[in-house]
Amino acid sequence: MSVAVVGICALIGYERAAGLSGRIKWLNAALLMLEKVQACLKYEKMTTAELVEWLSEYESLKPLRFLPVCRERSRTGLPFPEAWKEALKEERIPEDDRKMALQIGEVLGSTEAENQISELMVLRSLLEQNKQQAEEEKTQKSKLYHSLGVLSGIGLAIMIW
């Protein structure tokens, strides 16, 4: 039984550490999405619905689980800004990242392409800052979560024994 307690606590620690990596993957995908959106705005004439349809097909953007949800909601006739917001409600990300993603949705389709590109550039720099913070947090806390998981499991096993 004590081995199981140690194992479960260790797994909890590893899960917490993996969550830090998951955030970095999400931010990398969001930055790639912004790059693709900016290029599309510059060289293509797509509606926001067509843009989301196009983006949701990219394998490299799969961490952004809200894109296919937004696509499906747009297909049902929900206006793009509402579909974007509704889809983001289901995304499990920190509130800072959610606010940034909501701002991206507010920019898309709101003004002329050049204005959207410049606003997205500002949001991209903010997302890059979030990514840098997430990488620093992972460096600082990843080993801590691993160690705390194992040590708390050992402590619980001793108390149970």
Secondary structure, DSSP 8 states (H G I E B T S, - for coil): -HHHHHHHHHHHHHHHHHHHHHHHHHHHHHHHHHHHHHHHHHH----HHHHHHHHTT-GGGTT-THHHHHHHHHHTT--HHHHHHHHHHT----HHHHHHHHHHHHHTTTS-HHHHHHHHHHHHHHHHHHHHHHHHHHHHHHHHHHHHHHHHHHHHHHHH-
